[in-house]
Amino acid sequence: MERRAFIRETAARVGGLGLGSLAVGSLVAGCSEKEPGSAPSAQTKKRLRWRLVSSFPRSIETIYGAADRLSARVESLTDGQFSIKAYPAGEIVPALEVMEAVEQGTAEIGHTASYYYSGKDDALIFDCAVPFGLTARQHSAWLLEAGGLDLMRDLFGKFGIHNLPGGNTGVQMGGWFRKPVRSLADLKGLKMRIPGMGGKVMDALGVTVQLLGGGEIYPALERGTIDATEWVGPYDDMKLGFYKVAKHYHYPGWWEPGPALSFYVNQKSWDSLPQQYQSALEAASREAALGMMAEYDAKNPPALKQLLTKGVELVPFPDDVMHAARDVTEEKLKALADGNAGFRKIYDHWRAFQVESNRWFGTAEKQYGDFVYGE
């Protein structure tokens, strides 16, 4: 493609997402002074081949597909000079070892959920999901416009990682249960797959918590190793077949009101990139993130309709579960903030944003939703 046409096309495509200056600023700076037909700079000619390790199986194509979307976009923006090959969970590293793989340089980039690694630092939950926390839109606003990304980059810097947005599922369902939860007492002794702080809250409510990768969940549910599981929502859950074993589909997933995924880039690998390639990777990550959310919003409604034809019962969590879970969440967040200055710094910023954001979303957005969604 002729250079000026390439730049115009890149700006048009990415600019439509509000990402134009980020995506192509460096590309334009590196190329616009060249006349048509002149050789590209040595920096632009640099050929790179990276490996991306994912925490997700290829069969869950909406989440896993963000990695393929990123790879394709980076290759397009760099005229094929920068290629990233994605590998599903288990092919190079296990699902829950992506962070370690990127830290150690086993792979240059990974795609995962940061709450999987809260054992390394509790504050990593703010990059992904906090029970009764931010929705997808609120999280995006906090991260990209309100200073959240700078705070998270300071945190990830401790692990030699440069983080980029990697998608969101939107508010999740509350999971699949062999027996319905009609009261708080029904949680006692339940064996459930649930990660992150949601798992810690469930543990405090009497649940025996397990953390399993996506490909391990159905066999555990089928064998009775677990009594319940959460994953994402109707589209993915139907593909994974949970409804064949557990018919009671609870909602909402109060522990994941807007769970965000991230791309982890090894910091040394990031620092070695030409500026043009850094810009391409930044733009591609945001496009992949937006694409994931759009896919889920399009695919979940018909999937839910189909699930209801298979004998699935929709069950709201009872009020006593919701109130108890929120109370435990607040206690745990306060205790973590009191005992960890780094956690406190992020938490105070995040909480101040949430209060203001909830005030706004609780006005026009809530009134509209209450009126329209109930029809």
ZADREN-525407 format. One record per residue (C-alpha): residue in one letter; x, y, z; residue number from 0. Coordinates in steps of 0.001 Angstrom, whole numbers. Layout:
N
NODE residuo       x       y       z num
NODE       A       X       Y       Z NUM
...
END
This chain:
375
NODE residuo       x       y       z num
NODE       M       0       0       0   0
NODE       E    1317    3486    -890   1
NODE       R    2504    5229    2308   2
NODE       R     197    8236    2387   3
NODE       A   -2834    6083    1630   4
NODE       F   -1796    3728    4433   5
NODE       I   -1597    6589    6926   6
NODE       R   -4955    8005    5845   7
NODE       E   -6604    4583    6136   8
NODE       T   -5092    3955    9578   9
NODE       A   -6238    7336   10869  10
NODE       A   -9738    6851    9500  11
NODE       R  -10213    3368   10920  12
NODE       V   -8804    3990   14365  13
NODE       G   -9916    7598   14615  14
NODE       G  -13489    6417   14437  15
NODE       L  -12919    4820   17823  16
NODE       G  -11550    8024   19268  17
NODE       L   -8032    6588   19173  18
NODE       G   -6531    8333   16178  19
NODE       S   -3887   10426   17880  20
NODE       L   -2695    7508   19982  21
NODE       A   -2738    4988   17175  22
NODE       V   -1067    6799   14358  23
NODE       G     685    9810   15817  24
NODE       S    4029    8065   15883  25
NODE       L    3437    6415   12524  26
NODE       V    2763    9790   10938  27
NODE       A    5724   11363   12704  28
NODE       G    7976    8605   11429  29
NODE       C    6733    8612    7833  30
NODE       S    5068   11865    6837  31
NODE       E    8272   13674    5949  32
NODE       K    9182   11033    3375  33
NODE       E    8163   11544    -212  34
NODE       P    6120    8829   -1937  35
NODE       G    8394    6069   -3160  36
NODE       S   11223    6849    -749  37
NODE       A   12559    4041    1449  38
NODE       P   11099    3703    4947  39
NODE       S   13343    4440    7893  40
NODE       A   15477    1693    9367  41
NODE       Q   13333    1845   12504  42
NODE       T   10120    1257   10551  43
NODE       K   11719   -1671    8677  44
NODE       K   12478   -3600   11879  45
NODE       R   10941   -7091   11693  46
NODE       L    9678   -8616   14927  47
NODE       R    8000  -11904   15784  48
NODE       W    6433  -12141   19249  49
NODE       R    4585  -14881   21131  50
NODE       L    1386  -14157   23061  51
NODE       V     194  -16574   25754  52
NODE       S   -3474  -16512   26727  53
NODE       S   -5283  -17656   29869  54
NODE       F   -8223  -18747   27722  55
NODE       P   -9018  -21726   25486  56
NODE       R   -9373  -21145   21765  57
NODE       S  -12926  -22526   21892  58
NODE       I  -14056  -19475   23928  59
NODE       E  -13480  -17314   20897  60
NODE       T  -14946  -14081   22243  61
NODE       I  -12347  -13762   25001  62
NODE       Y   -9550  -15610   23230  63
NODE       G  -10386  -13752   20023  64
NODE       A   -9163  -10473   21495  65
NODE       A   -5626  -11822   21155  66
NODE       D   -6192  -12671   17486  67
NODE       R   -7776   -9264   16916  68
NODE       L   -4762   -7549   18487  69
NODE       S   -2347   -9586   16390  70
NODE       A   -4122   -8861   13122  71
NODE       R   -4328   -5144   13811  72
NODE       V    -681   -4797   14803  73
NODE       E     366   -6618   11648  74
NODE       S   -1850   -4374    9537  75
NODE       L    -576   -1161   11132  76
NODE       T    3059   -2168   10599  77
NODE       D    2748   -3531    7059  78
NODE       G    3424   -7031    8317  79
NODE       Q    6704   -6130    9959  80
NODE       F    5509   -6803   13516  81
NODE       S    3784  -10172   13963  82
NODE       I    2317  -11591   17172  83
NODE       K    1313  -15266   17301  84
NODE       A   -1267  -16138   19946  85
NODE       Y   -1271  -19430   21859  86
NODE       P   -4258  -20658   23910  87
NODE       A   -4099  -21716   27549  88
NODE       G   -2005  -24824   28078  89
NODE       E    -192  -24773   24750  90
NODE       I    2894  -23009   26103  91
NODE       V    1968  -22218   29713  92
NODE       P   -1022  -23140   31926  93
NODE       A   -3987  -20762   32065  94
NODE       L   -3086  -19299   35439  95
NODE       E     651  -18823   34785  96
NODE       V     486  -16157   32102  97
NODE       M    1757  -13401   34370  98
NODE       E    4814  -15427   35351  99
NODE       A    5505  -16276   31711 100
NODE       V    5558  -12598   30751 101
NODE       E    7604  -11609   33813 102
NODE       Q   10227  -14228   32974 103
NODE       G   10256  -13469   29244 104
NODE       T    8955  -16910   28231 105
NODE       A    6568  -14887   26057 106
NODE       E    6765  -11213   25179 107
NODE       I    3048  -10642   25734 108
NODE       G     125  -12276   27527 109
NODE       H   -3657  -11909   27719 110
NODE       T   -5249  -12610   31078 111
NODE       A   -7362  -11447   34025 112
NODE       S   -5358   -9670   36713 113
NODE       Y   -7398  -10947   39644 114
NODE       Y   -5950  -14403   38978 115
NODE       Y   -2727  -13056   40463 116
NODE       S   -4020  -11198   43513 117
NODE       G   -1840  -13488   45614 118
NODE       K    1129  -11499   44295 119
NODE       D    -451   -8172   45228 120
NODE       D   -4048   -7640   46336 121
NODE       A   -4216   -4336   44436 122
NODE       L   -4191   -6243   41123 123
NODE       I   -7951   -6675   41565 124
NODE       F   -8421   -3026   40569 125
NODE       D   -7145   -3841   37088 126
NODE       C   -9860   -6455   36629 127
NODE       A  -12852   -6527   38978 128
NODE       V  -13887   -5612   42497 129
NODE       P  -17141   -6999   43967 130
NODE       F  -19860   -4332   43865 131
NODE       G  -17364   -2170   41962 132
NODE       L  -17253    -469   38588 133
NODE       T  -19237   -1468   35511 134
NODE       A  -17464   -1870   32180 135
NODE       R  -18079    1737   31160 136
NODE       Q  -17090    3066   34557 137
NODE       H  -13922     974   34608 138
NODE       S  -12945    2169   31149 139
NODE       A  -13466    5780   32218 140
NODE       W  -11438    5311   35410 141
NODE       L   -8628    3528   33631 142
NODE       L   -8302    5601   30471 143
NODE       E   -9443    9079   31492 144
NODE       A   -9376    9445   35292 145
NODE       G   -5820    8343   36069 146
NODE       G   -6365    4672   36846 147
NODE       L   -3985    3476   34141 148
NODE       D   -1082    5449   35615 149
NODE       L   -1707    3890   39024 150
NODE       M   -1894     392   37576 151
NODE       R    1260     921   35540 152
NODE       D    3121    1841   38715 153
NODE       L    1905   -1431   40214 154
NODE       F    2700   -3599   37193 155
NODE       G    6128   -1988   36992 156
NODE       K    7062   -3955   40127 157
NODE       F    6678   -7118   38059 158
NODE       G    8464   -5876   34951 159
NODE       I    5200   -5599   33008 160
NODE       H    3690   -2869   30835 161
NODE       N     -99   -3342   30858 162
NODE       L   -2589   -2500   28106 163
NODE       P   -6415   -2733   28018 164
NODE       G   -7530   -6176   26871 165
NODE       G  -11326   -6262   26864 166
NODE       N  -14359   -6543   29113 167
NODE       T  -17345   -8876   29349 168
NODE       G  -19767   -6450   30960 169
NODE       V  -21636   -7382   34130 170
NODE       Q  -21542  -11145   34460 171
NODE       M  -24083  -13717   35477 172
NODE       G  -23896  -15207   38959 173
NODE       G  -23194  -18725   37811 174
NODE       W  -24588  -22240   37595 175
NODE       F  -25785  -24156   40646 176
NODE       R  -26930  -27744   41010 177
NODE       K  -29355  -26519   43680 178
NODE       P  -30800  -23007   43767 179
NODE       V  -29644  -20544   46408 180
NODE       R  -32818  -19304   48104 181
NODE       S  -31159  -17858   51210 182
NODE       L  -27757  -17105   52699 183
NODE       A  -27848  -20423   54552 184
NODE       D  -27797  -22316   51231 185
NODE       L  -24219  -21157   50612 186
NODE       K  -22822  -23048   53605 187
NODE       G  -20603  -25933   52488 188
NODE       L  -21131  -25249   48769 189
NODE       K  -18122  -26060   46561 190
NODE       M  -17776  -23369   43907 191
NODE       R  -15299  -22285   41240 192
NODE       I  -14911  -18520   41633 193
NODE       P  -11729  -16394   41367 194
NODE       G  -10509  -13067   42715 195
NODE       M  -11941  -11179   45656 196
NODE       G  -15342  -12642   44845 197
NODE       G  -13899  -15974   45881 198
NODE       K  -12630  -14523   49163 199
NODE       V  -16054  -13066   49891 200
NODE       M  -17757  -16357   49101 201
NODE       D  -15275  -18107   51368 202
NODE       A  -16277  -15780   54210 203
NODE       L  -19920  -16686   53543 204
NODE       G  -19208  -20389   53997 205
NODE       V  -18422  -21492   50432 206
NODE       T  -15512  -23839   49676 207
NODE       V  -13784  -21964   46875 208
NODE       Q  -11757  -23389   44007 209
NODE       L   -9859  -21620   41226 210
NODE       L   -9893  -23438   37890 211
NODE       G   -8994  -22447   34340 212
NODE       G  -11776  -22267   31754 213
NODE       G  -11071  -25668   30240 214
NODE       E  -11141  -27421   33628 215
NODE       I  -14533  -26244   34829 216
NODE       Y  -17017  -28512   33036 217
NODE       P  -15284  -31777   33987 218
NODE       A  -15150  -30657   37633 219
NODE       L  -18839  -29740   37600 220
NODE       E  -19792  -32973   35854 221
NODE       R  -17813  -35147   38306 222
NODE       G  -19224  -33311   41322 223
NODE       T  -15844  -31936   42365 224
NODE       I  -17683  -28606   42479 225
NODE       D  -21371  -27872   43056 226
NODE       A  -21421  -24535   41270 227
NODE       T  -19386  -22382   38955 228
NODE       E  -19332  -18947   37442 229
NODE       W  -17758  -18021   34150 230
NODE       V  -19027  -15077   32108 231
NODE       G  -22526  -15032   30666 232
NODE       P  -24986  -16806   28371 233
NODE       Y  -22909  -17071   25190 234
NODE       D  -19759  -18540   26732 235
NODE       D  -21646  -20523   29351 236
NODE       M  -23773  -22249   26736 237
NODE       K  -20692  -23164   24699 238
NODE       L  -19087  -24655   27798 239
NODE       G  -22220  -26719   28426 240
NODE       F  -22787  -25918   32086 241
NODE       Y  -26569  -26107   31619 242
NODE       K  -26257  -29851   30983 243
NODE       V  -25176  -30412   34589 244
NODE       A  -26583  -27480   36585 245
NODE       K  -29952  -25961   35664 246
NODE       H  -30157  -23042   38108 247
NODE       Y  -28640  -19902   36566 248
NODE       H  -28171  -17187   39160 249
NODE       Y  -27753  -13457   38638 250
NODE       P  -26200  -10940   38939 251
NODE       G  -22476  -11640   39173 252
NODE       W  -21998   -9057   41914 253
NODE       W  -18326   -9989   42137 254
NODE       E  -17709   -9005   38498 255
NODE       P  -19824   -5986   37504 256
NODE       G  -17355   -5019   34769 257
NODE       P  -14395   -7411   34684 258
NODE       A  -11591   -6158   32476 259
NODE       L   -8942   -8237   30764 260
NODE       S   -5430   -6976   30128 261
NODE       F   -2557   -7524   27759 262
NODE       Y     695   -7877   29689 263
NODE       V    3864   -6881   27834 264
NODE       N    7283   -7753   29186 265
NODE       Q    8749   -4353   30091 266
NODE       K   12123   -4986   28453 267
NODE       S   10388   -6141   25285 268
NODE       W    8183   -3032   25362 269
NODE       D   11165    -723   25869 270
NODE       S   12955   -2316   22906 271
NODE       L   10092   -1574   20501 272
NODE       P   10384    1269   17997 273
NODE       Q    7986    4062   18900 274
NODE       Q    5871    3302   15835 275
NODE       Y    5340    -262   17018 276
NODE       Q    4472     861   20546 277
NODE       S    1805    3137   19087 278
NODE       A     470     344   16897 279
NODE       L     264   -2000   19885 280
NODE       E   -1487     625   22029 281
NODE       A   -4087    1266   19322 282
NODE       A   -4594   -2416   18563 283
NODE       S   -5169   -3221   22244 284
NODE       R   -7918    -645   22544 285
NODE       E   -9592   -1847   19368 286
NODE       A   -9450   -5430   20639 287
NODE       A  -10911   -4339   23973 288
NODE       L  -13799   -2523   22321 289
NODE       G  -14436   -5454   19994 290
NODE       M  -14750   -7925   22873 291
NODE       M  -17387   -5852   24653 292
NODE       A  -19374   -5358   21446 293
NODE       E  -19294   -9087   20695 294
NODE       Y  -20621  -10033   24109 295
NODE       D  -23368   -7427   23948 296
NODE       A  -24458   -8841   20579 297
NODE       K  -24151  -12541   21403 298
NODE       N  -25494  -12776   24948 299
NODE       P  -29161  -11876   24269 300
NODE       P  -29883  -14670   21757 301
NODE       A  -27808  -17107   23827 302
NODE       L  -29910  -16405   26923 303
NODE       K  -33078  -16916   24915 304
NODE       Q  -31764  -20271   23705 305
NODE       L  -30709  -21386   27189 306
NODE       L  -34224  -20810   28481 307
NODE       T  -35486  -23380   25952 308
NODE       K  -33229  -25992   27571 309
NODE       G  -34944  -26050   30955 310
NODE       V  -32698  -23467   32575 311
NODE       E  -34184  -21558   35536 312
NODE       L  -33139  -17936   36037 313
NODE       V  -32716  -17277   39764 314
NODE       P  -31881  -13893   41310 315
NODE       F  -29613  -13957   44333 316
NODE       P  -31774  -13322   47409 317
NODE       D  -31438  -10021   49236 318
NODE       D  -29747  -11539   52275 319
NODE       V  -26955  -12918   50045 320
NODE       M  -26495   -9592   48272 321
NODE       H  -26364   -7562   51499 322
NODE       A  -24082  -10007   53292 323
NODE       A  -21720  -10166   50320 324
NODE       R  -21520   -6381   50087 325
NODE       D  -20851   -6055   53819 326
NODE       V  -18030   -8605   53663 327
NODE       T  -16584   -6896   50586 328
NODE       E  -16433   -3545   52354 329
NODE       E  -14791   -5103   55405 330
NODE       K  -12139   -6791   53274 331
NODE       L  -11379   -3685   51214 332
NODE       K  -11011   -1600   54371 333
NODE       A   -8722   -4165   55995 334
NODE       L   -6517   -4343   52893 335
NODE       A   -6324    -567   52662 336
NODE       D   -5453    -249   56345 337
NODE       G   -2650   -2779   56047 338
NODE       N   -1075   -1844   52728 339
NODE       A    -100    1682   51686 340
NODE       G     119     711   48011 341
NODE       F   -3367    -773   48082 342
NODE       R   -4625    2313   49945 343
NODE       K   -3282    4675   47273 344
NODE       I   -5157    2912   44477 345
NODE       Y   -8253    2195   46560 346
NODE       D   -8757    5824   47639 347
NODE       H   -8491    7047   44047 348
NODE       W  -10756    4257   42760 349
NODE       R  -13358    4788   45493 350
NODE       A  -13532    8561   44991 351
NODE       F  -14123    7968   41291 352
NODE       Q  -16787    5338   41998 353
NODE       V  -18769    7636   44284 354
NODE       E  -18939   10402   41683 355
NODE       S  -19563    8001   38821 356
NODE       N  -22368    6209   40670 357
NODE       R  -24045    9539   41309 358
NODE       W  -24081   10229   37579 359
NODE       F  -24999    6727   36401 360
NODE       G  -27637    6547   39114 361
NODE       T  -29387    9567   37628 362
NODE       A  -30232    9514   33907 363
NODE       E  -28848    6043   33153 364
NODE       K  -30673    4294   35988 365
NODE       Q  -33977    6058   35412 366
NODE       Y  -33875    5175   31739 367
NODE       G  -32912    1557   32454 368
NODE       D  -35594    1095   35123 369
NODE       F  -38220    2286   32669 370
NODE       V  -37086     526   29494 371
NODE       Y  -35573   -2769   30705 372
NODE       G  -38665   -3683   32651 373
NODE       E  -40940   -3593   29609 374
END
